[in-house]
Amino acid sequence: MSDGNIHQDGILHVVTGAAGRTGLALCAELKSRGCVVRALAHRQNDVALPFLRQYADEIVVADIRKPEELAGAFSGAAYVYHLAGIVSIASNIDRDLYAVNVVGTENVINACLDCGVKRLVYTGTVHTLPFHDKTSALKEIPRFDPDAVHGAYAVTKAQASNLVLDAARDRGLDAVIGMPSGIVGGFELKRSNFGQMVVDVAERRLPVCLNGRYDFVDVRDVAKALADLAEKGVKGESYILSGHVVSVEDLVAMAAQAAGVRPPKIRLPLPLVAFFSYFAEWHAVLMKRTLMFTPYAIKVLGDNCNFSHEKISALTGYSPRPIAEAIAEQVDFYFKVYKPLFYKSYTSL
């Protein structure tokens, strides 16, 4: 466990993946606590730049796949929050996914050790937890098994999480792991699959919704938990950062209510969507298009999602906000921030 009050002036906190939704939220949370924040982005991002300038003291462009760029990025850092990664609903691991999620994490670990970083807070995922039924409570496990999980994202995150645990056990790195469930809420500049669904509801472009459910958590709760883990987490331990189990139908209804529109009335059963998802993924890969729904994504909506946040709640008092608040904030962010920002960028071309 880290000693002293780490959230104070003069102590440098570095956030990788700072231009992503959780990264932006974490930078904002750290800044609100009086931290000195260095935000890392893997490329010059003009859309995220105004937010990074607001929430960070310094912005550095660095690619976690390139070890030589991390030495300077982590120089002087006391705490590193590693959020950079690729979230994928693909069935198979491709070169970029492995290079970023696994090799990139190994590079971050090495840079933390080389630069004398006091603590690494790694953002894993609940997708790395295996399960045997659909009702048992899912809790933290001592080690992850990539062969026991499904989907390219889950496998690479399990591999990366084990690298972090190994470094804490064998290499002297003080590291902890936070494992969020499905993140929703504001700060979303790069659209997730569920984020796209929320926007489609708000813009009246979604004629149907799916059966199924999942555990969703407010991005603000995740950001607060990661900041708390830097101070209170136990070395070599992982912590589930879950929220509330919500059906897709209720999630769609929340988005519709926040946008002041009617939700779609037609519901599609998961088995039917699962059948067509094989063809949808094949076609998207063939045409080199963004994956919208895949067998893995549909499977998740029918799997066990009873994630227990008892461990971090006992440690920090973690108490997730109602999901309706997060969805309302996500819709509000889309209409008041995202759309005007992109409209301004488009009209200035």
Secondary structure as a PSIPRED ss2 file (coil, helix, strand):
# PSIPRED VFORMAT (PSIPRED V4.0)

   1 M C   1.000  0.000  0.000
   2 S C   1.000  0.000  0.000
   3 D C   1.000  0.000  0.000
   4 G C   1.000  0.000  0.000
   5 N C   1.000  0.000  0.000
   6 I C   1.000  0.000  0.000
   7 H C   1.000  0.000  0.000
   8 Q C   1.000  0.000  0.000
   9 D C   1.000  0.000  0.000
  10 G C   1.000  0.000  0.000
  11 I C   1.000  0.000  0.000
  12 L E   0.000  0.000  1.000
  13 H E   0.000  0.000  1.000
  14 V E   0.000  0.000  1.000
  15 V E   0.000  0.000  1.000
  16 T E   0.000  0.000  1.000
  17 G C   1.000  0.000  0.000
  18 A C   1.000  0.000  0.000
  19 A C   1.000  0.000  0.000
  20 G C   1.000  0.000  0.000
  21 R H   0.000  1.000  0.000
  22 T H   0.000  1.000  0.000
  23 G H   0.000  1.000  0.000
  24 L H   0.000  1.000  0.000
  25 A H   0.000  1.000  0.000
  26 L H   0.000  1.000  0.000
  27 C H   0.000  1.000  0.000
  28 A H   0.000  1.000  0.000
  29 E H   0.000  1.000  0.000
  30 L H   0.000  1.000  0.000
  31 K H   0.000  1.000  0.000
  32 S H   0.000  1.000  0.000
  33 R C   1.000  0.000  0.000
  34 G C   1.000  0.000  0.000
  35 C C   1.000  0.000  0.000
  36 V E   0.000  0.000  1.000
  37 V E   0.000  0.000  1.000
  38 R E   0.000  0.000  1.000
  39 A E   0.000  0.000  1.000
  40 L E   0.000  0.000  1.000
  41 A E   0.000  0.000  1.000
  42 H C   1.000  0.000  0.000
  43 R C   1.000  0.000  0.000
  44 Q C   1.000  0.000  0.000
  45 N C   1.000  0.000  0.000
  46 D C   1.000  0.000  0.000
  47 V C   1.000  0.000  0.000
  48 A C   1.000  0.000  0.000
  49 L H   0.000  1.000  0.000
  50 P H   0.000  1.000  0.000
  51 F H   0.000  1.000  0.000
  52 L H   0.000  1.000  0.000
  53 R H   0.000  1.000  0.000
  54 Q H   0.000  1.000  0.000
  55 Y H   0.000  1.000  0.000
  56 A C   1.000  0.000  0.000
  57 D C   1.000  0.000  0.000
  58 E E   0.000  0.000  1.000
  59 I E   0.000  0.000  1.000
  60 V E   0.000  0.000  1.000
  61 V E   0.000  0.000  1.000
  62 A C   1.000  0.000  0.000
  63 D C   1.000  0.000  0.000
  64 I C   1.000  0.000  0.000
  65 R C   1.000  0.000  0.000
  66 K C   1.000  0.000  0.000
  67 P H   0.000  1.000  0.000
  68 E H   0.000  1.000  0.000
  69 E H   0.000  1.000  0.000
  70 L H   0.000  1.000  0.000
  71 A H   0.000  1.000  0.000
  72 G H   0.000  1.000  0.000
  73 A H   0.000  1.000  0.000
  74 F H   0.000  1.000  0.000
  75 S C   1.000  0.000  0.000
  76 G C   1.000  0.000  0.000
  77 A C   1.000  0.000  0.000
  78 A C   1.000  0.000  0.000
  79 Y E   0.000  0.000  1.000
  80 V E   0.000  0.000  1.000
  81 Y E   0.000  0.000  1.000
  82 H E   0.000  0.000  1.000
  83 L C   1.000  0.000  0.000
  84 A C   1.000  0.000  0.000
  85 G C   1.000  0.000  0.000
  86 I C   1.000  0.000  0.000
  87 V C   1.000  0.000  0.000
  88 S C   1.000  0.000  0.000
  89 I C   1.000  0.000  0.000
  90 A C   1.000  0.000  0.000
  91 S C   1.000  0.000  0.000
  92 N C   1.000  0.000  0.000
  93 I C   1.000  0.000  0.000
  94 D C   1.000  0.000  0.000
  95 R H   0.000  1.000  0.000
  96 D H   0.000  1.000  0.000
  97 L H   0.000  1.000  0.000
  98 Y H   0.000  1.000  0.000
  99 A H   0.000  1.000  0.000
 100 V H   0.000  1.000  0.000
 101 N H   0.000  1.000  0.000
 102 V H   0.000  1.000  0.000
 103 V H   0.000  1.000  0.000
 104 G H   0.000  1.000  0.000
 105 T H   0.000  1.000  0.000
 106 E H   0.000  1.000  0.000
 107 N H   0.000  1.000  0.000
 108 V H   0.000  1.000  0.000
 109 I H   0.000  1.000  0.000
 110 N H   0.000  1.000  0.000
 111 A H   0.000  1.000  0.000
 112 C H   0.000  1.000  0.000
 113 L H   0.000  1.000  0.000
 114 D H   0.000  1.000  0.000
 115 C H   0.000  1.000  0.000
 116 G C   1.000  0.000  0.000
 117 V C   1.000  0.000  0.000
 118 K C   1.000  0.000  0.000
 119 R E   0.000  0.000  1.000
 120 L E   0.000  0.000  1.000
 121 V E   0.000  0.000  1.000
 122 Y E   0.000  0.000  1.000
 123 T E   0.000  0.000  1.000
 124 G C   1.000  0.000  0.000
 125 T C   1.000  0.000  0.000
 126 V H   0.000  1.000  0.000
 127 H H   0.000  1.000  0.000
 128 T H   0.000  1.000  0.000
 129 L C   1.000  0.000  0.000
 130 P C   1.000  0.000  0.000
 131 F C   1.000  0.000  0.000
 132 H C   1.000  0.000  0.000
 133 D C   1.000  0.000  0.000
 134 K C   1.000  0.000  0.000
 135 T C   1.000  0.000  0.000
 136 S C   1.000  0.000  0.000
 137 A C   1.000  0.000  0.000
 138 L E   0.000  0.000  1.000
 139 K C   1.000  0.000  0.000
 140 E C   1.000  0.000  0.000
 141 I C   1.000  0.000  0.000
 142 P C   1.000  0.000  0.000
 143 R C   1.000  0.000  0.000
 144 F C   1.000  0.000  0.000
 145 D C   1.000  0.000  0.000
 146 P H   0.000  1.000  0.000
 147 D H   0.000  1.000  0.000
 148 A H   0.000  1.000  0.000
 149 V C   1.000  0.000  0.000
 150 H C   1.000  0.000  0.000
 151 G C   1.000  0.000  0.000
 152 A H   0.000  1.000  0.000
 153 Y H   0.000  1.000  0.000
 154 A H   0.000  1.000  0.000
 155 V H   0.000  1.000  0.000
 156 T H   0.000  1.000  0.000
 157 K H   0.000  1.000  0.000
 158 A H   0.000  1.000  0.000
 159 Q H   0.000  1.000  0.000
 160 A H   0.000  1.000  0.000
 161 S H   0.000  1.000  0.000
 162 N H   0.000  1.000  0.000
 163 L H   0.000  1.000  0.000
 164 V H   0.000  1.000  0.000
 165 L H   0.000  1.000  0.000
 166 D H   0.000  1.000  0.000
 167 A H   0.000  1.000  0.000
 168 A H   0.000  1.000  0.000
 169 R H   0.000  1.000  0.000
 170 D H   0.000  1.000  0.000
 171 R C   1.000  0.000  0.000
 172 G C   1.000  0.000  0.000
 173 L C   1.000  0.000  0.000
 174 D C   1.000  0.000  0.000
 175 A E   0.000  0.000  1.000
 176 V E   0.000  0.000  1.000
 177 I E   0.000  0.000  1.000
 178 G E   0.000  0.000  1.000
 179 M E   0.000  0.000  1.000
 180 P E   0.000  0.000  1.000
 181 S C   1.000  0.000  0.000
 182 G E   0.000  0.000  1.000
 183 I E   0.000  0.000  1.000
 184 V E   0.000  0.000  1.000
 185 G C   1.000  0.000  0.000
 186 G C   1.000  0.000  0.000
 187 F C   1.000  0.000  0.000
 188 E C   1.000  0.000  0.000
 189 L C   1.000  0.000  0.000
 190 K C   1.000  0.000  0.000
 191 R C   1.000  0.000  0.000
 192 S C   1.000  0.000  0.000
 193 N H   0.000  1.000  0.000
 194 F H   0.000  1.000  0.000
 195 G H   0.000  1.000  0.000
 196 Q H   0.000  1.000  0.000
 197 M H   0.000  1.000  0.000
 198 V H   0.000  1.000  0.000
 199 V H   0.000  1.000  0.000
 200 D H   0.000  1.000  0.000
 201 V H   0.000  1.000  0.000
 202 A H   0.000  1.000  0.000
 203 E C   1.000  0.000  0.000
 204 R C   1.000  0.000  0.000
 205 R C   1.000  0.000  0.000
 206 L C   1.000  0.000  0.000
 207 P C   1.000  0.000  0.000
 208 V E   0.000  0.000  1.000
 209 C E   0.000  0.000  1.000
 210 L E   0.000  0.000  1.000
 211 N C   1.000  0.000  0.000
 212 G C   1.000  0.000  0.000
 213 R E   0.000  0.000  1.000
 214 Y E   0.000  0.000  1.000
 215 D E   0.000  0.000  1.000
 216 F E   0.000  0.000  1.000
 217 V E   0.000  0.000  1.000
 218 D E   0.000  0.000  1.000
 219 V H   0.000  1.000  0.000
 220 R H   0.000  1.000  0.000
 221 D H   0.000  1.000  0.000
 222 V H   0.000  1.000  0.000
 223 A H   0.000  1.000  0.000
 224 K H   0.000  1.000  0.000
 225 A H   0.000  1.000  0.000
 226 L H   0.000  1.000  0.000
 227 A H   0.000  1.000  0.000
 228 D H   0.000  1.000  0.000
 229 L H   0.000  1.000  0.000
 230 A H   0.000  1.000  0.000
 231 E H   0.000  1.000  0.000
 232 K H   0.000  1.000  0.000
 233 G C   1.000  0.000  0.000
 234 V C   1.000  0.000  0.000
 235 K C   1.000  0.000  0.000
 236 G C   1.000  0.000  0.000
 237 E C   1.000  0.000  0.000
 238 S E   0.000  0.000  1.000
 239 Y E   0.000  0.000  1.000
 240 I E   0.000  0.000  1.000
 241 L E   0.000  0.000  1.000
 242 S C   1.000  0.000  0.000
 243 G C   1.000  0.000  0.000
 244 H E   0.000  0.000  1.000
 245 V E   0.000  0.000  1.000
 246 V E   0.000  0.000  1.000
 247 S E   0.000  0.000  1.000
 248 V H   0.000  1.000  0.000
 249 E H   0.000  1.000  0.000
 250 D H   0.000  1.000  0.000
 251 L H   0.000  1.000  0.000
 252 V H   0.000  1.000  0.000
 253 A H   0.000  1.000  0.000
 254 M H   0.000  1.000  0.000
 255 A H   0.000  1.000  0.000
 256 A H   0.000  1.000  0.000
 257 Q H   0.000  1.000  0.000
 258 A H   0.000  1.000  0.000
 259 A H   0.000  1.000  0.000
 260 G C   1.000  0.000  0.000
 261 V C   1.000  0.000  0.000
 262 R C   1.000  0.000  0.000
 263 P C   1.000  0.000  0.000
 264 P C   1.000  0.000  0.000
 265 K C   1.000  0.000  0.000
 266 I E   0.000  0.000  1.000
 267 R E   0.000  0.000  1.000
 268 L E   0.000  0.000  1.000
 269 P C   1.000  0.000  0.000
 270 L H   0.000  1.000  0.000
 271 P H   0.000  1.000  0.000
 272 L H   0.000  1.000  0.000
 273 V H   0.000  1.000  0.000
 274 A H   0.000  1.000  0.000
 275 F H   0.000  1.000  0.000
 276 F H   0.000  1.000  0.000
 277 S H   0.000  1.000  0.000
 278 Y H   0.000  1.000  0.000
 279 F H   0.000  1.000  0.000
 280 A H   0.000  1.000  0.000
 281 E H   0.000  1.000  0.000
 282 W H   0.000  1.000  0.000
 283 H H   0.000  1.000  0.000
 284 A H   0.000  1.000  0.000
 285 V H   0.000  1.000  0.000
 286 L H   0.000  1.000  0.000
 287 M H   0.000  1.000  0.000
 288 K C   1.000  0.000  0.000
 289 R C   1.000  0.000  0.000
 290 T C   1.000  0.000  0.000
 291 L C   1.000  0.000  0.000
 292 M C   1.000  0.000  0.000
 293 F C   1.000  0.000  0.000
 294 T C   1.000  0.000  0.000
 295 P H   0.000  1.000  0.000
 296 Y H   0.000  1.000  0.000
 297 A H   0.000  1.000  0.000
 298 I H   0.000  1.000  0.000
 299 K H   0.000  1.000  0.000
 300 V H   0.000  1.000  0.000
 301 L C   1.000  0.000  0.000
 302 G C   1.000  0.000  0.000
 303 D C   1.000  0.000  0.000
 304 N C   1.000  0.000  0.000
 305 C C   1.000  0.000  0.000
 306 N C   1.000  0.000  0.000
 307 F E   0.000  0.000  1.000
 308 S C   1.000  0.000  0.000
 309 H C   1.000  0.000  0.000
 310 E H   0.000  1.000  0.000
 311 K H   0.000  1.000  0.000
 312 I H   0.000  1.000  0.000
 313 S H   0.000  1.000  0.000
 314 A H   0.000  1.000  0.000
 315 L H   0.000  1.000  0.000
 316 T H   0.000  1.000  0.000
 317 G C   1.000  0.000  0.000
 318 Y C   1.000  0.000  0.000
 319 S C   1.000  0.000  0.000
 320 P C   1.000  0.000  0.000
 321 R C   1.000  0.000  0.000
 322 P C   1.000  0.000  0.000
 323 I H   0.000  1.000  0.000
 324 A H   0.000  1.000  0.000
 325 E H   0.000  1.000  0.000
 326 A H   0.000  1.000  0.000
 327 I H   0.000  1.000  0.000
 328 A H   0.000  1.000  0.000
 329 E H   0.000  1.000  0.000
 330 Q H   0.000  1.000  0.000
 331 V H   0.000  1.000  0.000
 332 D H   0.000  1.000  0.000
 333 F H   0.000  1.000  0.000
 334 Y H   0.000  1.000  0.000
 335 F H   0.000  1.000  0.000
 336 K H   0.000  1.000  0.000
 337 V H   0.000  1.000  0.000
 338 Y H   0.000  1.000  0.000
 339 K H   0.000  1.000  0.000
 340 P H   0.000  1.000  0.000
 341 L H   0.000  1.000  0.000
 342 F H   0.000  1.000  0.000
 343 Y H   0.000  1.000  0.000
 344 K H   0.000  1.000  0.000
 345 S H   0.000  1.000  0.000
 346 Y H   0.000  1.000  0.000
 347 T H   0.000  1.000  0.000
 348 S C   1.000  0.000  0.000
 349 L C   1.000  0.000  0.000
